Amino acid sequence: MTPYEAVREEFDFPFELYPFQVESVNESTEYTRYGFYHDPGTGKTATSTHYALHHSLTQGVRHWVLTMPPILVPQWARWLRSIKRKRTGKPLNVVEYAGTPQQRAKLSLDADFILMSYGLLKNDFDRLRTFLDGKTYGVICDEAHAVKNITSQTFKAVREMVTGHHLALLTGTPLTKPIDAYAYIKLLAPIVYRNMHQFEQLHIKQKDEYGTVIEWDNLDLLADNMKICSSRILRREVQSQLPPITFTTQVYDLAPAHHKLYERIAQERLVEFEDGREIDAMSTQALYSALQQIIINWAHFDDDESREPAALELIDEVFNEIGSEAKLVVVANFIRSNSYLLKKLQKYGAVAVYGEVSSKGKQEAIRRFIEDSDCRCILLQPQSAGFGVDGLQHVCSDMLVLEAPTVAPPFYQVAARLDRDGQKNPVNCRIGVANKTVQVRMFKNLLENDAMVNSIQGGYKDLKEAIYGG
């Protein structure tokens, strides 16, 4: 029985893995430390979960500490809880280790997977180590570029945590510059380099007067060392096994104050329907549209320009994942949202195609996105860019949808800006879903290709559940 088959015999998963992912599971489980350097869209999450569960089954790993940027905690939790033990029918035991110090102190760490941010790994390091003392455990570092700086407290905390224990590093962009390789290799295969001094002797050929490396040496050797206890999967190499477009939801939480505002406005709007009036498609779509705008436009609805939505953090995480040169299409449904995001995303050279942009301005935005390497982000409003826009597929295969149209056709049309003739890579369409908001129901309906009217025929109770994320 292969490692993949052994895991599948004990656990129910929501889907089967692709052949290249199965191969990765079977190869990686030979090692107690492993680097999944796989391109975005090739399934690092699912593959590494199989890796972890196999070591739990065969090597007695009782707990996995899963560290990541905080914005990713909810989606990891949803994924892991979708996996059930066949013998009991119960899902994996997952704790989302977050909140205030008082709230965290009340959380039990006795779980299969303990999910936390890198910041909390450092802050609550002593509590975690005390709990894990004497136990067999492993650590998974998602978006592992967070540990590439060996002088950082993050790297030092992870290194100390994994001494004598299991480790998996997950990143689609393992190297920005050669020096980054040292951290990954030191964590996965510590004996390859005795220390940084030896690494520099082998690989730095020349520095300038300021100590900046201007010429590297023995890069072939460095590349071989990066392959130890790791694998690199490129989307273009496995695209024949992938669907032309993959839709993946990335659930994230609003800040507590933001969610409180959402709930207050939602309750005010919901009062209008308490008297038993008919809930028709038009009134429901208007309510959904009004509530969805609060998710990005926190500053506007709270009348406080300093308020920044969690969606901005999600955008940064996607850019970190896809790498320093890749481009991203960001989709927002409302004019106010596009205008706000255009200002906030100038660090990525953002341009936009939405209702208030002139025809000439839209064409210039498209041209810049295609031709200018410094322009890494284009904002698209489905009603303005869902039809007729062509050329984006030649320079981009990643999309992040932050707001949903209330009906399916514009949603699929805007996705078709990348999933079309001329696209050389499978398209990865991420869907940012703000947890406990109307977006949970809206995106579910869109992905199931249901008409919105069919989702609200249940009346007031169903509508209430929808706007609170039911």
C-alpha distance (Angstrom), angle and dihedral (degrees) to the residues before:
residue distance angle dihedral
M1 . . .
T2 3.80 . .
P3 3.82 121.4 .
Y4 3.80 89.2 -108.2
E5 3.80 91.7 52.5
A6 3.80 91.3 46.7
V7 3.80 91.6 55.2
R8 3.81 92.2 45.4
E9 3.79 90.8 51.0
E10 3.80 90.5 60.2
F11 3.81 102.6 34.1
D12 3.80 138.2 46.7
F13 3.81 114.4 -137.3
P14 3.81 127.5 -169.5
F15 3.83 91.9 -120.2
E16 3.80 145.0 7.3
L17 3.79 120.5 -101.7
Y18 3.79 124.2 -116.6
P19 3.82 117.0 -104.6
F20 3.82 93.5 -104.0
Q21 3.82 89.6 52.2
V22 3.80 91.7 49.4
E23 3.79 88.9 51.5
S24 3.80 89.8 50.6
V25 3.81 91.4 51.6
N26 3.80 92.0 50.4
E27 3.79 93.0 48.0
S28 3.80 98.6 42.5
T29 3.79 97.4 50.3
E30 3.80 90.2 69.5
Y31 3.81 87.6 74.0
T32 3.79 131.8 65.1
R33 3.81 88.4 -151.0
Y34 3.77 122.3 39.8
G35 3.79 141.3 167.4
F36 3.81 118.3 -141.9
Y37 3.81 99.9 -160.9
H38 3.78 94.2 173.5
D39 3.78 127.8 151.8
P40 3.82 118.3 -105.5
G41 3.78 109.2 -86.8
T42 3.80 95.7 31.7
G43 3.80 96.2 98.4
K44 3.81 109.5 -103.4
T45 3.80 90.1 159.9
A46 3.81 95.9 56.5
T47 3.80 94.7 38.8
S48 3.81 94.8 49.5
T49 3.81 90.8 46.6
H50 3.81 89.8 57.8
Y51 3.80 88.4 47.6
A52 3.81 90.9 53.0
L53 3.79 95.4 45.3
H54 3.80 92.1 48.9
H55 3.80 90.3 55.4
S56 3.79 88.9 47.3
L57 3.80 89.5 54.3
T58 3.79 98.7 42.0
Q59 3.80 106.5 26.8
G60 3.77 102.3 31.6
V61 3.80 97.8 -112.7
R62 3.81 100.3 171.1
H63 3.81 101.0 -178.8
W64 3.77 134.9 28.4
V65 3.81 118.9 -159.3
L66 3.79 106.5 -153.0
T67 3.81 114.1 -164.2
M68 3.79 124.3 -169.9
P69 3.80 143.8 136.1
P70 3.84 106.3 -60.2
I71 3.81 93.6 -115.7
L72 3.83 89.5 66.7
V73 3.82 97.9 53.7
P74 3.86 97.0 89.5
Q75 3.80 94.8 50.7
W76 3.82 92.6 47.5
A77 3.80 89.2 49.7
R78 3.80 92.6 51.5
W79 3.78 92.1 48.2
L80 3.81 95.1 49.2
R81 3.81 93.0 45.5
S82 3.80 89.4 54.4
I83 3.82 88.2 66.9
K84 3.81 115.1 85.9
R85 3.78 134.0 -167.1
K86 3.80 108.3 -115.7
R87 3.79 95.1 -144.7
T88 3.81 95.6 54.5
G89 3.79 104.4 17.8
K90 3.81 88.5 -130.7
P91 3.82 122.4 133.9
L92 3.77 122.9 -119.2
N93 3.79 113.6 -78.4
V94 3.80 106.6 -110.2
V95 3.80 129.7 176.8
E96 3.80 120.8 -164.0
Y97 3.78 100.3 -148.0
A98 3.79 103.0 -153.7
G99 3.81 143.3 108.3
T100 3.78 133.7 72.1
P101 3.83 120.9 -24.8
Q102 3.80 88.7 -100.9
Q103 3.81 92.4 50.3
R104 3.80 92.5 46.8
A105 3.79 91.6 50.1
K106 3.81 89.2 60.8
L107 3.82 93.6 52.7
S108 3.78 118.7 100.0
L109 3.79 114.9 -130.9
D110 3.79 92.3 -159.3
A111 3.81 95.6 110.2
D112 3.78 139.9 117.0
F113 3.80 90.1 -117.8
I114 3.80 126.1 23.5
L115 3.80 109.2 -162.4
M116 3.79 119.7 -159.7
S117 3.78 144.7 145.1
Y118 3.80 122.6 -100.8
G119 3.79 87.7 -112.6
L120 3.80 92.9 58.1
L121 3.80 91.2 45.2
K122 3.81 86.4 62.2
N123 3.81 97.1 38.6
D124 3.82 96.3 47.6
F125 3.78 97.2 30.7
D126 3.82 94.8 124.6
R127 3.80 94.0 51.4
L128 3.79 91.3 48.8
R129 3.79 94.2 47.9
T130 3.81 91.4 47.3
F131 3.80 91.1 53.2
L132 3.81 93.7 45.9
D133 3.81 95.9 43.9
G134 3.82 109.4 126.2
K135 3.82 93.2 7.4
T136 3.79 129.9 110.6
Y137 3.78 107.9 -117.1
G138 3.78 143.9 151.8
V139 3.79 138.5 -146.6
I140 3.80 127.5 -137.6
C141 3.80 117.3 -164.8
D142 3.80 112.3 -161.0
E143 3.81 116.8 -165.0
A144 3.79 84.5 19.5
H145 3.79 93.1 -173.0
A146 3.83 81.7 90.4
V147 3.83 88.3 76.9
K148 3.81 100.2 44.2
N149 3.83 94.4 98.9
I150 3.81 103.9 81.8
T151 3.82 92.2 -164.2
S152 3.81 92.3 58.1
Q153 3.80 124.7 100.9
T154 3.81 87.8 -127.1
F155 3.81 92.6 61.9
K156 3.80 91.9 44.3
A157 3.82 92.6 49.6
V158 3.80 92.5 49.9
R159 3.81 92.8 45.4
E160 3.79 92.0 51.5
M161 3.80 92.5 43.8
V162 3.81 94.2 53.4
T163 3.80 98.9 44.0
G164 3.79 103.7 128.0
H165 3.81 92.6 -0.4
H166 3.81 142.3 91.0
L167 3.80 123.5 -78.9
A168 3.79 139.6 -175.7
L169 3.81 123.3 -173.3
L170 3.82 117.6 -158.5
T171 3.79 121.9 -165.9
G172 3.78 136.4 133.5
T173 3.80 92.3 -156.7
P174 3.82 105.2 46.5
L175 3.80 96.7 166.0
T176 3.78 131.8 40.6
K177 3.81 91.7 159.7
P178 3.80 132.0 -2.7
I179 3.81 94.5 -100.6
D180 3.84 88.8 65.0
A181 3.80 89.4 68.1
Y182 3.79 92.4 70.5
A183 3.82 94.4 68.4
Y184 3.80 94.1 49.6
I185 3.80 93.8 45.6
K186 3.81 92.9 45.2
L187 3.81 90.7 54.2
L188 3.82 97.2 43.6
A189 3.82 102.0 33.9
P190 3.83 108.0 14.5
I191 3.81 96.4 178.8
V192 3.83 95.6 60.0
Y193 3.82 91.2 82.3
R194 3.80 121.8 22.8
N195 3.79 91.2 -151.1
M196 3.79 144.2 -32.4
H197 3.80 91.2 -80.2
Q198 3.80 91.0 62.4
F199 3.81 90.7 45.4
E200 3.80 90.8 53.9
Q201 3.79 92.7 46.5
L202 3.80 90.5 54.8
H203 3.78 100.9 40.1
I204 3.81 111.4 24.7
K205 3.77 112.7 79.8
Q206 3.78 101.2 170.0
K207 3.82 140.9 5.0
D208 3.80 129.0 -167.8
E209 3.80 124.6 -122.2
Y210 3.81 90.0 -84.2
G211 3.79 94.2 54.5
T212 3.80 95.1 -104.9
V213 3.80 115.4 142.1
I214 3.80 110.3 -114.3
E215 3.80 98.9 169.2
W216 3.81 131.3 30.1
D217 3.79 128.4 -156.2
N218 3.83 137.7 -153.5
L219 3.79 93.4 15.2
D220 3.80 91.0 159.4
L221 3.79 88.7 60.7
L222 3.80 90.2 47.2
A223 3.81 90.5 51.5
D224 3.82 90.5 51.0
N225 3.81 91.0 49.6
M226 3.81 90.4 51.1
K227 3.80 88.2 58.5
I228 3.81 92.8 59.5
C229 3.82 110.5 110.1
S230 3.80 91.5 -7.3
S231 3.77 146.5 81.7
R232 3.79 134.4 -147.3
I233 3.80 119.1 -149.5
L234 3.79 119.9 -172.9
R235 3.78 119.8 -160.2
R236 3.78 92.6 -133.0
E237 3.81 90.1 57.2
V238 3.81 94.4 55.0
Q239 3.79 100.7 29.0
S240 3.82 91.9 114.4
Q241 3.83 87.3 66.4
L242 3.81 94.9 46.0
P243 3.81 127.6 79.0
P244 3.82 113.8 -110.5
I245 3.81 89.3 -108.7
T246 3.78 131.2 19.2
F247 3.80 123.3 -162.9
T248 3.81 113.6 -153.4
T249 3.79 125.5 176.1
Q250 3.79 119.7 -137.1
V251 3.78 108.1 -163.7
Y252 3.79 116.3 -158.4
D253 3.81 136.6 173.6
L254 3.77 127.2 -118.1
A255 3.79 117.4 -128.6
P256 3.83 110.1 -89.7
A257 3.82 92.8 -110.0
H258 3.80 90.3 47.2
H259 3.79 92.9 50.6
K260 3.80 90.8 47.4
L261 3.81 89.1 55.8
Y262 3.80 90.5 48.2
E263 3.80 91.9 51.9
R264 3.81 92.9 47.6
I265 3.80 93.6 51.6
A266 3.81 91.2 42.3
Q267 3.79 90.8 54.0
E268 3.80 91.3 48.8
R269 3.81 90.6 52.7
L270 3.79 93.6 43.0
V271 3.80 92.6 56.9
E272 3.80 87.8 71.1
F273 3.83 89.5 68.4
E274 3.80 99.5 43.8
D275 3.80 93.5 91.5
G276 3.80 91.4 70.9
R277 3.79 97.6 -104.7
E278 3.80 116.5 160.9
I279 3.78 113.7 -83.2
D280 3.77 104.9 -143.1
A281 3.79 130.0 178.4
M282 3.81 94.3 -102.0
S283 3.80 95.8 53.0
T284 3.79 91.6 44.3
Q285 3.80 93.9 50.4
A286 3.80 89.8 49.5
L287 3.82 90.3 52.1
Y288 3.80 92.8 46.1
S289 3.81 91.1 49.5
A290 3.80 93.2 49.3
L291 3.80 93.9 49.3
Q292 3.79 95.3 43.4
Q293 3.81 91.0 57.5
I294 3.82 90.7 62.5
I295 3.83 90.3 65.3
I296 3.80 96.6 70.1
N297 3.80 99.7 18.7
W298 3.79 98.5 60.2
A299 3.82 91.9 137.1
H300 3.81 92.1 54.8
F301 3.80 97.1 47.3
D302 3.80 93.6 42.6
D303 3.82 92.1 43.1
D304 3.79 89.5 -129.9
E305 3.80 119.0 116.8
S306 3.81 91.7 -161.0
R307 3.82 92.2 67.5
E308 3.80 110.9 105.0
P309 3.82 119.5 -173.4
A310 3.80 123.4 -127.6
A311 3.81 86.7 -117.7
L312 3.82 88.4 79.3
E313 3.79 90.1 57.7
L314 3.80 89.7 49.2
I315 3.82 90.2 53.1
D316 3.81 90.6 51.3
E317 3.80 90.7 50.7
V318 3.80 91.9 51.7
F319 3.81 90.6 50.6
N320 3.81 89.4 49.6
E321 3.79 89.6 51.2
I322 3.78 98.6 48.6
G323 3.80 94.4 47.4
S324 3.78 140.4 -112.2
E325 3.80 97.4 -68.5
A326 3.82 103.8 35.5
K327 3.79 122.4 104.8
L328 3.81 128.7 -132.0
V329 3.80 134.9 -154.2
V330 3.81 111.7 -146.5
V331 3.80 117.0 -163.1
A332 3.80 123.1 -155.1
N333 3.79 124.6 168.4
F334 3.80 102.9 -150.1
I335 3.79 133.6 66.0
R336 3.80 93.4 -133.0
S337 3.82 91.1 51.9
N338 3.79 93.8 49.0
S339 3.79 91.7 48.2
Y340 3.80 91.6 50.8
L341 3.81 94.6 45.9
L342 3.81 92.0 47.4
K343 3.82 89.4 60.8
K344 3.79 94.8 43.6
L345 3.81 96.6 47.2
Q346 3.78 99.8 53.3
K347 3.81 88.9 111.8
Y348 3.82 84.3 72.6
G349 3.81 92.9 46.1
A350 3.80 89.9 -109.2
V351 3.80 123.3 -164.3
A352 3.79 127.5 -179.4
V353 3.79 145.6 -145.2
Y354 3.80 110.8 -161.7
G355 3.79 141.1 123.1
E356 3.80 100.4 -73.4
V357 3.81 94.4 49.3
S358 3.81 115.6 95.6
S359 3.79 120.9 -120.0
K360 3.79 89.8 -107.7
G361 3.81 90.5 48.5
K362 3.80 91.6 50.9
Q363 3.78 92.0 52.5
E364 3.79 91.2 48.0
A365 3.82 90.6 50.1
I366 3.81 91.0 52.4
R367 3.81 91.6 46.6
R368 3.81 92.3 50.9
F369 3.78 93.3 48.2
I370 3.80 91.2 51.6
E371 3.79 98.8 41.1
D372 3.82 107.8 27.0
S373 3.82 115.2 76.8
D374 3.81 89.9 -161.4
C375 3.80 90.6 58.8
R376 3.80 100.8 81.2
C377 3.80 100.8 157.9
I378 3.79 135.3 54.4
L379 3.80 123.1 -177.3
L380 3.77 115.7 -145.3
Q381 3.79 128.8 -166.8
P382 3.84 107.5 -155.4
Q383 3.81 94.1 -136.3
S384 3.81 91.8 51.8
A385 3.81 101.8 35.2
G386 3.78 105.8 23.2
F387 3.78 93.9 94.1
G388 3.78 131.6 45.8
V389 3.82 99.4 2.6
D390 3.78 108.8 128.9
G391 3.80 137.0 171.1
L392 3.79 100.6 49.4
Q393 3.81 90.0 100.7
H394 3.82 90.7 67.4
V395 3.82 93.7 64.7
C396 3.81 105.8 23.9
S397 3.80 141.3 44.0
D398 3.82 101.0 169.5
M399 3.81 126.9 88.0
L400 3.80 133.5 176.8
V401 3.81 117.7 -162.5
L402 3.81 112.5 -159.7
E403 3.81 101.4 169.7
A404 3.78 128.6 35.5
P405 3.80 126.8 -137.3
T406 3.79 110.0 -127.9
V407 3.82 91.6 -119.3
A408 3.79 130.3 46.3
P409 3.85 106.1 -122.2
P410 3.86 97.8 71.2
F411 3.80 89.5 46.3
Y412 3.79 94.0 56.0
Q413 3.78 92.5 39.8
V414 3.79 92.6 56.9
A415 3.82 90.5 47.5
A416 3.80 86.6 53.8
R417 3.83 89.4 64.9
L418 3.82 85.2 80.9
D419 3.80 101.6 22.9
R420 3.80 97.2 68.0
D421 3.80 144.1 96.0
G422 3.78 111.2 -49.9
Q423 3.80 95.9 34.5
K424 3.80 109.0 129.2
N425 3.82 98.2 -173.4
P426 3.80 134.9 51.9
V427 3.80 108.4 -94.7
N428 3.80 118.6 -118.0
C429 3.80 110.1 -155.7
R430 3.80 109.3 -172.1
I431 3.79 117.5 -164.3
G432 3.78 116.0 -153.5
V433 3.80 107.9 -147.2
A434 3.80 117.5 -169.8
N435 3.79 104.1 -140.2
K436 3.83 119.6 -120.0
T437 3.79 92.7 14.9
V438 3.78 137.1 104.1
Q439 3.81 89.1 -90.4
V440 3.81 91.5 76.4
R441 3.81 91.3 66.2
M442 3.81 96.0 34.1
F443 3.79 96.5 55.2
K444 3.79 91.7 42.3
N445 3.78 89.2 56.3
L446 3.79 93.3 46.7
L447 3.79 94.8 48.9
E448 3.78 90.5 48.5
N449 3.81 87.7 48.4
D450 3.81 92.1 -126.4
A451 3.78 122.7 156.5
M452 3.78 110.2 -110.2
V453 3.78 92.2 -126.3
N454 3.81 89.8 63.4
S455 3.78 91.0 59.5
I456 3.79 97.1 58.1
Q457 3.78 104.4 44.3
G458 3.81 90.1 101.5
G459 3.78 91.4 79.5
Y460 3.80 131.6 -136.3
K461 3.81 97.6 -19.4
D462 3.80 92.5 52.4
L463 3.78 91.3 45.8
K464 3.82 90.6 51.5
E465 3.81 91.3 50.9
A466 3.81 90.5 48.7
I467 3.81 96.9 54.1
Y468 3.81 91.9 47.0
G469 3.80 92.4 50.4
G470 3.81 100.0 -95.2
